[in-house]
Amino acid sequence: MGTKDAKNKRIIAWLVVASVIASIVLVFIIIKSCTREEYRLLETPEIETYIAKNDYASDEQQRFVEAALSLVGKVNYFWGGKSASIGWDDDWGKPRIVSSSGSSATGTEQPFGLDCSGYVSWCFIQTGASPQEMSRSIGEGTWNQWDKSFEIKKHDVQLGDLAFINRYPGAASNHVGIVVGFMEDGEPVIAHCTPTYNNVVVSNCGGQFIYFRRPKFMHPAGEEEASLPGIFC
């Protein structure tokens, strides 16, 4: 009986170990499946290929997209960075204390630049809008820019639409970019000022930019403002 009991205990022990290993593998698979695929940065030749096909619906839309492209690789990410400058801001690149709260960079000295929503706001000003019109029409901060835009279906995405990583309400933070072109398969190409690369970059959506919204200043007359489901890229 003693030998049989010992054998049974070994079998139970092995079953417990196998169960634990299986659980760990399952958790790993679930976590991996829920992790969003990182976006991929596009090199200059790719960007030029995609934007060469751009067909703009209006001069305002074209100025918005071209403003977004004009800063690629040129302006540092700066937490809380805003600018109402028409054209290049001479303060960009100059050391400045990060005064906006909520970041690990707060209180440190960084080359001045733009944050993601400040980049969008600056691009809108380049369409000819005044800072007051910018504040009213597209806003500052990702929450305002979400609120002053309406959600659209993926197949309706146009140049100049906004792409977000998270959804409001519900998200504690967000990241926003501007659709500046389309890849061969129709995937939107996004320009955004990102802390990840400390610059303005152009990328695909990856699994990061999954919500698309149209700024209300680009709202065609008569188009219904509907709150539609999230759009996945």
N, C-alpha and C positions, 0 to 999 in steps of 0.2 A: 504493500500500500504506500509505503514511504517513497519508493522509486516512482510510482505512478503519480503521486501528488507533486513530486518535484518536476516531473515532466509536464504536468498540466500547468504548473506555475510558470515554467519557461515559455510554454505556448502562449499563455495569457500575457506575459511580459512582452513577447515579440509582437503580439497583436496590438498592445498598447503603444509600443514604439512605432509600429507601422501606421497606426491611426494618427499619432502625433505628426509624423512625417507627411502623411497625406493631407492633414489639415494645414500644415505650413505651406505645402505646395499649392493648395487651393487658395489660400489667402494671397500668396504671391501672384497667382494667375488673375485673381479678382483685382488686386491693386494695379497690376500691369494693364489690364483691360480698361480700367477707369482713368489711367494716366493719359493726359492728352499728348498727342504727338507734337513735338516741338516744331515751330515754323522753321522754314529754310530760307536763309538769306540769299538774295539773287545778286549775281554779279552784273556789272555794267552792260556787257553784251546782251545778256538775257533781258534786262530791263528795257534796253533800247528796242529789242525785237518786239516786246509786248506792247510798249507804248506807241510804237510806229503804227499800230492798227487802231489807235484810239479814234473814235468818231464822236465828237462833242455835240451835244444837243443845244448848247448855248455858249456865248462868250464867257459868261459868268462861271459856268461849269469848267470850261477850259482854263480860265485863270486860277481857279481853285486847285485843280489838279497840277497845273504847271508850277504853282507856288509850292505845293507839297514836294514836287520833284526837285525844286531848285535848292533845297537844303540837305539833300541826301549826302551823308558823309561830311557835313560841314559844321553842324551845331551839336554841342554836348547836351546830354540829358542833365537837367537841373531840377531837383524836386521843388515844385511850386513856381517854376520859371514861366513867366508870361512876358509878352512884348506886343505893344501896339504900333511898333515901327512899320512904316511903309518901306519895304525893301529890307536890306541888311541892317541889323541892329549892331551898332559899334560896340555895345557892351558885351556882346557874345564873346566868350573866350576869356574875358577878364575875371580875375579872382573875385569872388563874392561869398559872403557868409550865407549859408542856407538858413533862412529865418522861418520858413514854414514848418509847422510841427508835423509829427507823424512818420518820420523817416529816420533811419539810422544815420543819414547824412545831416540831419538837423544840427545846427551849431557848428558845422565844419565849413572850411573854406573850399570852394569848388569853382572851376571855370563856369561862368554864367552861361546859361542856355535856356532850353525850354523843357517843360515836362510834356507828357503825351497830349493832354488837353490844351495846353498852351500852344503847342504846335498846330493843332487844328484851328484854334482861334486866330493865330497869326496868319494862317493860310486864308482864312475867310476875309480878313482885313485886306489882303492883297487883291481881292475881287473888286475893291473900290468902296467897301463898307467902312464907316467910321467906327471907332471903338464902341460908341453907344449902340450903333446898329448891330455890331458883333455881339454885344452883351444881350441885346434883345432877341436876336435871330438865332444864334448858335450857342451862346453862353460860354462860360469858363468853368472848368472842372468837368470830369467825366459824368457826374450825376446830371448837371445842367444840360450837357450835350446829349445825354440819353433822353432827358425830358423834352428837349426841344427838337426831337426827331421822332419818326415813327417807323415801326418795324416793317420789314418787307420780306417777301419770299425770295429764296435764293435765285430763282430764274428771273427775278425782276431787278437784281442788283445792277446799278449803273455807275459810271464814273462819278467820283465825288461823294458817293455814299460812305457812311461811317461803318467801321467794323469794330466790334467790341469783343473782349475776351469773356467777360462775365455779364450776368443779367442783373438789372435793378428792377424792383427792390429785392433784397436778399443777399447781395454781395457786399462785403465790407470794403472792397476796393475794385478797381477796374483798370483797363488799359484800352486805348482807342487809337485807331488809325484811319487812313483815308484810302478808298479804292482808287488806284491810279492806272489800272490796266487789267488785262485778262490773259491767262495762259491759254495754250492751244485747246485744252479741255474745258475751258470756260471758268476755271477757278480764278477768283478775284486775286489781284496782286495788291498788296497793302503797303503803303508808306506810313511809318510811325517813328516817333522819337522814343527810344526804349532805354531803360536803365541797364538792361542786360548787356547791351553793346555800347552804352554811353554815347549814343549818336542817333542821327536820323538814318533809318535803313529802309530798304524795300525787301519784302519777303512774300512767300506764299502764305496761305492761311494756316497750313498744318492742321493740328487739332486745337489750336489756340484761339484763333478768331472765328467764333461760331455764331455770333449774332450780328446781323446787318440792319442798319437803320438809315433812313433818308433824312437829312437835315430839312427842316421846314422851309428854309429859304429856297430850297430846290423843289418845293412842293408844287407840282403842276396844278393849274386851276381845275377845280372840279374833282380832283382825285380824293377818294375817301381816305381819311386817316383811321386806319383800323389797327387794333392791337392784335397782331398776329402771333402765332407760335414762334419759338426760336428757330433760327435758320442755321443749319449745320453745314460747314464747308467740307 
